[in-house]
Amino acid sequence: MAHDPATLPDALLRPEAYPHTPDHVEFHQTHVSWVYVAGDLVYKLKRPVCFPFVDYSTLERRRHFCEEEVRLNRRTAPDTYRGVVRVVRRSDGSLAIGGNDESGEVVEYAVEMERLPAEGMLDYRLKNGLATREEILRIADALIAFHRNCPTGPGVNEYATPEKVRETFDKTIAIARAHLAPVFADRIEKHVANALNLKLLHRRIKQARIRDGHGDLHAGNICFSSDGAPILYDCIEFDPALRCGDVAAEIAFLAMDLCRYGHADWSRQFILRYAIPTGDLELRELAALYAIRRALVRANVTNILAQETGDAETVAAARLYRQLAAAYALPPAVIAMCGPPASGKSRIAEAIARPLRAEVVRSDVERKRLSGMEPTERWRGAVDGGPYRAELTQNTYGLLIQRAREETAAERSVVLDATYSDPGQRARLLAACPTTSVVFVWVDTEEEKRRARSAARERDPAAVSDARAEIFEQLTAHFRPPVELTATQCVKVNGAAPPDEAVHALLHNLAAR
């Protein structure tokens, strides 16, 4: 019996609907599930939906996939998954979950789980700055042990043939086109076509790199127990094609998601932690390719939920996943911020760096380091002295060029957060990186807003930029708009607008090349 979200969720919010009568019941909804947190237990129901990638349209299918969810997830979370329970309609018409009323009409089935600690969830820990590098490395160790015991060979390898991999990419991109900018979709499609190495994919099968794994290993499906052990849960149960595949595709999922949370460095270390003990020298190359599909998958499913709920955080997450997918299909680039003081360059630089998986190199930090000052130490001397003397400014911009060369040589993008106020500085950077995409992001902001930001920065003891009035006036007077740059070399953005607009404009520029 199907239930729409307007009735079933409310009916199961009553504590008396549960055999242990919890004090309170919380309800959560995903694109395919209804989840009830009832005290120390959690009940997960399949929504009666039918999408291109999952079919839960009948009660029998929902029962079957509840059983499959328990069976498969007990491989990595045996103490978490208790079993499958019935949802029945009592004689008085009320619904009961996990009850013993054998005479009741079965209307649904649910997976019964032990409640995992909210503070142990990896997505929570990443959002709140609680996650550690050591935790990420422990996940890699757990995956090595898990994959070692996962089935491979006939019945599994078929899902990772070159033909099947290409088909899966094509389907994912086709679904994503409905909410993806055409220039991004076209760029992704071309990149995937060029990057799929048929000989390599055949070799992966012979090397037993294809496993019946987890299939949905993003940060929201990992929790740390009280003793710090990672618990991998909520694997894909409804389609073996989404669960069986190259271990590189599994690694790529979390590697991509770590980048979503701004930890590109941890993402690279996570890949290496898995690759070195397993001797998987091709993992880095393949993870970058599979990360495109993983980002598109998350964009697709998150977009479904965003359309249903309109939740601003979910909408933003879907947008960031789309940006990540596009950025993975781009070669390394040097992004140079450009604009007068307090225009919002640093805020936009951080937003740009996330999908590009890039480090932000700040001129304010580097010039103070060259002067022997701490980043938040304020310069109170002459406006053209100390860290602001001409010689040191030249050295600072020279250091930015050095860092740009180092990062691109390592096949990584970099964001240079500086004013780039002088045409000579801009020409110097372009000449120093002739074989790399160099794009200046010109942040244009009204002077009134810039003055207000500068004043607020002066009152902030954690601010890195020196913001007193004399320095603000000097830097403003010395700024020369980058009118000599071409439309390919420069993207002009509004510093007062949401940073996402600047990210989209920059990625559009890079993808259109």
C-alpha positions in Angstrom: 0.0 0.0 0.0 1.5 3.3 -1.0 1.5 6.4 1.2 2.2 9.9 0.2 4.4 12.1 2.4 1.4 14.1 3.7 0.0 11.1 5.6 2.6 8.4 6.5 5.2 10.7 8.1 2.7 12.3 10.4 1.2 8.9 11.4 4.6 7.6 12.5 5.6 10.6 14.5 3.5 9.4 17.5 5.7 7.7 20.2 3.0 5.1 20.8 3.5 3.9 17.3 6.7 2.2 18.5 7.0 -0.8 20.7 9.5 0.9 23.0 7.5 4.1 23.2 10.3 6.7 22.8 10.0 10.1 24.4 10.3 11.8 21.0 10.3 10.9 17.3 12.2 12.9 14.7 11.5 12.7 11.0 13.9 13.1 8.1 13.4 12.7 4.4 15.8 11.9 1.6 15.0 11.5 -2.1 14.2 7.8 -1.6 13.7 7.3 2.2 11.6 8.3 5.2 13.7 8.1 8.4 12.3 8.1 11.9 14.7 8.6 14.8 12.9 7.1 17.8 15.0 7.3 20.9 18.0 4.9 20.6 16.6 3.3 17.5 16.1 4.4 13.9 13.6 3.2 11.4 14.1 3.7 7.7 11.3 3.2 5.2 11.5 3.1 1.4 9.5 5.8 -0.2 7.1 4.6 -2.9 9.0 6.3 -5.7 10.2 5.3 -9.1 13.2 7.2 -10.5 15.4 6.3 -13.5 17.9 4.9 -11.0 15.6 3.2 -8.4 12.2 1.6 -8.3 10.5 1.3 -4.9 7.0 1.4 -6.5 5.5 -1.8 -5.0 5.3 -3.0 -1.4 7.0 -6.3 -2.4 10.0 -4.4 -3.9 10.2 -2.2 -0.8 10.3 -5.3 1.5 12.9 -7.0 -0.7 15.2 -4.0 -0.7 14.8 -3.5 3.1 16.1 -7.1 3.4 18.9 -6.4 1.0 19.9 -3.2 2.8 20.3 -5.2 6.1 22.2 -8.0 4.4 24.7 -5.8 2.6 25.3 -3.2 5.3 26.0 -5.8 7.9 29.3 -6.3 6.1 30.6 -2.9 7.4 28.2 -2.1 10.2 27.1 -5.4 11.8 26.1 -4.0 15.1 24.1 -1.1 13.6 21.6 -3.1 11.4 19.1 -5.0 13.6 16.8 -6.3 10.9 13.6 -5.7 9.0 10.3 -5.0 10.8 6.8 -4.6 9.6 4.6 -1.5 9.7 1.0 -2.5 10.4 -2.4 -0.9 10.5 -4.1 -1.7 13.8 -7.7 -2.5 14.2 -8.4 1.0 15.3 -6.8 2.3 12.1 -3.6 3.6 13.6 -0.2 2.6 12.4 2.4 0.8 14.4 6.0 0.2 13.5 8.0 -2.9 14.6 5.1 -4.2 16.5 4.0 -7.7 17.3 0.4 -7.4 16.2 0.3 -10.4 13.7 -3.4 -9.6 12.9 -2.6 -6.1 11.6 -2.5 -5.3 8.0 1.1 -4.9 6.7 1.3 -1.6 5.0 5.1 -1.1 4.9 8.4 -2.5 5.9 11.2 -0.7 7.7 14.9 -1.3 8.4 15.5 -1.2 12.2 18.9 0.3 13.2 20.8 1.3 16.3 21.1 5.0 16.4 24.5 6.3 15.5 25.9 9.3 17.4 25.2 12.6 15.6 28.5 14.0 16.8 30.3 11.1 15.1 28.9 11.7 11.6 31.6 12.6 9.2 29.5 15.3 7.4 28.7 16.9 10.8 32.4 16.8 11.8 33.5 18.3 8.5 30.9 21.1 8.7 31.9 22.0 12.2 35.6 21.7 12.0 35.8 18.6 14.2 37.1 16.1 11.7 40.8 15.3 11.7 43.3 14.0 9.1 43.8 10.9 11.2 40.1 10.0 10.9 40.2 10.3 7.1 43.2 8.0 7.0 41.4 5.5 9.2 38.6 5.4 6.7 41.1 4.5 4.0 42.5 1.7 6.2 38.9 0.4 6.8 38.2 0.4 3.1 41.3 -1.6 2.3 40.1 -4.3 4.7 36.6 -4.1 3.4 37.5 -4.4 -0.2 39.8 -7.3 0.4 36.8 -9.4 1.4 34.3 -8.1 -1.1 33.2 -10.4 -4.0 35.0 -10.0 -7.3 35.1 -12.0 -10.5 32.1 -13.3 -12.5 28.9 -11.6 -11.5 30.8 -8.5 -10.4 33.4 -7.7 -13.2 30.6 -7.3 -15.7 29.7 -4.0 -14.2 33.1 -2.5 -14.9 33.8 -3.4 -18.5 34.8 -0.4 -20.7 31.4 -0.6 -22.4 29.5 -0.6 -19.0 31.6 2.2 -17.6 30.9 4.3 -20.6 27.2 3.5 -20.5 27.0 4.5 -16.8 28.8 7.8 -17.5 26.5 8.5 -20.4 23.4 7.9 -18.4 24.6 10.0 -15.5 25.5 12.9 -17.7 22.2 12.6 -19.6 20.3 12.9 -16.3 22.4 15.8 -15.1 21.9 17.8 -18.3 18.4 18.8 -17.0 20.1 21.0 -14.3 23.6 21.5 -15.7 24.8 24.5 -17.7 25.2 23.3 -21.3 28.8 24.4 -21.4 29.6 22.3 -18.3 27.8 19.2 -19.7 29.6 19.5 -23.0 32.9 19.9 -21.3 32.3 16.9 -19.0 31.2 14.8 -21.9 34.3 15.6 -24.0 36.6 15.1 -21.1 35.2 11.7 -20.2 35.4 10.5 -23.8 39.1 11.5 -23.9 39.9 10.1 -20.5 38.4 6.7 -20.7 41.3 4.4 -21.3 40.0 1.1 -22.6 43.2 -0.8 -22.0 43.5 0.5 -18.5 39.9 -0.5 -17.7 40.5 -4.1 -19.0 43.7 -4.2 -17.0 41.8 -3.2 -13.8 39.5 -6.3 -14.3 42.5 -8.6 -14.6 44.1 -7.1 -11.5 40.9 -7.9 -9.5 40.3 -4.2 -8.8 36.5 -4.6 -9.4 34.6 -5.3 -6.2 31.0 -5.6 -4.9 31.5 -2.6 -2.6 29.6 0.1 -0.8 28.5 2.3 -3.8 27.5 5.4 -1.8 30.5 6.3 0.2 30.1 10.1 0.8 30.6 11.8 4.1 27.0 11.5 5.2 27.3 7.7 5.2 30.3 7.4 7.5 30.2 7.7 11.3 32.9 7.3 14.0 32.1 5.1 17.0 33.0 6.1 20.5 36.4 4.4 20.1 37.2 6.2 16.9 36.5 3.3 14.5 34.8 4.3 11.2 31.4 2.8 10.6 30.4 2.7 6.9 26.7 2.4 6.5 23.8 3.0 4.1 25.3 1.3 1.1 23.5 0.9 -2.3 21.1 -2.0 -2.1 18.7 -1.3 -5.0 21.1 -1.7 -8.0 24.3 -3.8 -8.1 25.4 -1.7 -11.1 25.8 1.3 -8.7 27.5 -0.8 -6.0 29.8 -3.1 -8.1 32.7 -1.4 -9.8 36.3 -0.3 -9.7 37.6 0.4 -6.2 38.8 3.7 -7.7 35.1 4.7 -8.1 34.6 4.0 -4.4 37.6 6.0 -3.3 36.6 8.8 -5.7 33.3 9.3 -3.9 34.7 10.3 -0.6 37.7 12.0 -2.2 35.3 14.2 -4.1 33.1 14.8 -1.0 36.1 15.9 1.0 36.8 18.5 -1.7 33.2 19.6 -1.3 33.9 20.4 2.3 37.1 22.3 1.4 39.6 19.6 2.2 41.4 18.9 -1.1 44.6 18.2 0.9 42.9 15.4 2.9 41.4 14.1 -0.3 44.8 13.6 -1.9 46.1 12.0 1.3 43.1 9.7 1.5 43.8 8.5 -2.0 47.5 7.9 -1.3 46.7 6.1 2.0 44.7 3.6 0.0 47.0 3.4 -3.1 50.3 2.8 -1.5 49.5 -0.3 0.6 47.5 -1.8 -2.2 50.0 -1.1 -4.9 47.4 0.7 -6.9 49.5 3.1 -8.9 46.7 4.1 -11.2 44.3 5.1 -8.5 45.0 8.8 -8.6 44.3 9.1 -12.3 41.2 7.0 -12.2 39.8 8.6 -9.0 39.9 12.0 -10.8 37.8 10.5 -13.6 35.3 8.7 -11.5 34.9 11.7 -9.2 33.1 13.4 -12.1 30.4 10.8 -12.1 30.2 10.7 -8.3 29.8 14.5 -8.2 27.1 14.3 -10.9 25.3 11.5 -9.0 25.2 13.6 -5.8 24.1 16.6 -7.8 21.3 14.6 -9.4 19.9 13.1 -6.1 20.5 16.3 -4.1 18.7 18.3 -6.9 15.6 16.0 -6.5 15.5 16.7 -2.8 16.1 20.4 -3.3 13.1 20.6 -5.7 10.9 18.8 -3.2 11.9 20.8 -0.1 13.3 24.1 -1.4 15.7 24.0 1.5 18.5 26.6 0.9 21.3 24.4 2.2 20.2 21.5 -0.1 20.0 23.9 -3.1 23.5 25.1 -2.4 24.8 21.6 -2.0 23.4 20.6 -5.4 24.9 23.6 -7.0 28.4 22.9 -5.5 28.3 19.3 -6.7 27.6 20.5 -10.2 30.5 22.9 -9.9 32.8 20.1 -8.7 31.8 17.9 -11.6 32.6 20.6 -14.1 35.9 21.5 -12.3 37.1 17.9 -12.4 36.9 18.1 -16.2 39.1 21.1 -16.4 42.9 21.2 -16.6 44.9 23.0 -13.8 44.5 26.8 -13.8 46.0 29.8 -12.1 43.2 32.1 -10.8 44.4 35.5 -9.8 42.1 37.7 -7.8 42.1 41.4 -8.9 40.4 44.4 -7.2 40.8 47.3 -4.8 41.0 46.7 -1.0 37.9 45.3 0.8 36.2 44.4 -2.4 35.4 40.9 -1.2 38.3 39.1 -3.0 39.2 36.8 -0.2 35.7 35.6 0.3 35.3 34.9 -3.4 38.7 33.3 -3.6 37.7 30.7 -0.9 34.5 29.9 -2.8 36.4 29.5 -6.1 39.1 27.3 -4.5 36.5 24.7 -3.3 35.3 23.2 -6.6 38.8 23.7 -8.2 40.4 21.8 -5.2 42.9 24.6 -5.1 45.0 26.2 -2.4 44.5 29.9 -1.8 47.8 31.8 -1.5 47.2 35.2 0.1 49.5 38.1 -0.6 48.6 39.6 2.8 50.0 36.5 4.6 53.0 36.2 2.4 54.1 39.8 2.6 53.9 39.7 6.4 55.8 36.5 6.5 58.5 38.0 4.3 58.6 41.0 6.8 58.9 38.7 9.8 55.4 39.5 11.0 52.6 37.2 12.2 49.6 37.1 9.8 47.2 39.0 12.1 49.9 41.5 13.3 49.0 45.0 12.2 51.5 47.3 10.6 51.2 50.8 12.2 54.1 52.5 10.5 54.3 54.4 7.2 51.9 53.4 4.5 54.8 52.7 2.1 57.1 51.1 4.7 57.5 47.7 6.4 55.5 45.1 4.5 54.3 47.8 2.0 57.6 49.0 0.7 58.0 48.6 -3.0 60.8 46.1 -2.9 58.8 43.7 -0.7 55.7 44.1 -2.8 57.7 42.9 -5.8 59.1 40.0 -3.8 55.6 39.1 -2.7 54.2 39.0 -6.2 57.3 37.0 -7.3 56.5 34.5 -4.6 53.0 34.2 -5.9 54.4 33.3 -9.3 56.6 30.7 -7.7 53.7 29.1 -5.9 51.6 29.1 -9.1 54.4 27.3 -11.0 54.8 24.7 -8.2 51.0 24.0 -8.0 50.5 23.7 -11.7 53.6 21.5 -12.1 51.9 19.2 -9.6 48.8 19.3 -11.8 46.8 21.3 -9.3 45.0 24.6 -9.6 45.9 27.6 -7.4 44.1 30.8 -6.4 46.3 33.8 -5.9 44.5 36.2 -3.5 46.0 39.7 -4.2 45.0 43.0 -5.6 46.9 42.7 -8.8 46.4 46.5 -9.1 49.2 47.2 -11.6 49.2 46.1 -15.3 52.8 45.3 -14.9 52.1 42.7 -12.2 49.4 41.2 -14.3 51.6 41.0 -17.4 54.4 39.4 -15.3 52.1 36.6 -14.2 50.8 35.9 -17.7 54.4 35.8 -19.0 55.5 33.4 -16.2 52.7 30.9 -16.9 52.4 30.8 -20.7 51.3 27.2 -20.9 48.7 27.3 -18.2 45.2 28.8 -18.1 45.6 32.1 -16.2 42.3 33.9 -15.4 42.0 37.2 -13.5 38.8 37.5 -11.4 38.1 41.3 -11.3 36.0 41.9 -8.2 34.2 45.2 -8.6 32.4 46.6 -5.6 31.0 50.0 -4.7 33.3 52.2 -2.7 30.8 52.7 0.1 30.6 49.0 0.7 34.3 48.7 0.5 34.8 51.4 3.1 32.3 49.7 5.5 34.1 46.3 5.1 37.5 48.0 5.7 36.2 49.6 8.9 34.8 46.3 10.1 38.1 44.6 9.3 40.0 47.1 11.4 37.9 46.1 14.4 38.5 42.4 13.8 41.6 41.1 15.7 41.6 37.9 13.5 41.7 39.8 10.2 44.9 39.4 8.2 44.6 42.4 6.0 45.7 45.8 7.3 42.7 48.0 7.0 43.4 51.3 8.5 42.3 54.3 6.5 45.7 55.4 5.2 46.5 52.0 3.7 43.0 51.7 2.3 43.3 55.0 0.6 46.7 54.3 -0.8 45.8 50.9 -2.2 42.6 52.3 -3.7 44.4 55.1 -5.4 47.0 52.8 -6.9 44.5 50.3 -8.3 44.3 50.2 -12.1 41.3 48.3 -13.6 42.4 45.4 -15.8 41.0 46.9 -19.0 44.0 45.7 -21.0 43.0 42.0 -20.5 40.8 40.1 -22.9 37.5 38.5 -22.1 39.3 35.2 -22.0 41.9 36.4 -19.6 39.5 38.3 -17.2 36.1 37.6 -15.6 34.4 40.6 -14.0 32.2 39.9 -11.0 30.2 41.8 -8.5 31.8 41.7 -5.0 28.5 42.4 -3.3 26.7 39.4 -4.9 26.8 35.9 -3.5 30.2 34.3 -4.2 28.5 31.5 -6.1 27.9 33.8 -9.0 31.6 34.5 -9.3 32.3 30.8 -9.2 29.9 30.0 -11.9 31.2 32.8 -14.1 34.8 31.6 -13.7 34.0 28.0 -14.4 32.0 29.0 -17.4 35.1 30.9 -18.7 37.4 27.9 -18.1 34.9 25.3 -19.6 34.3 27.4 -22.7 38.0 27.3 -23.6 
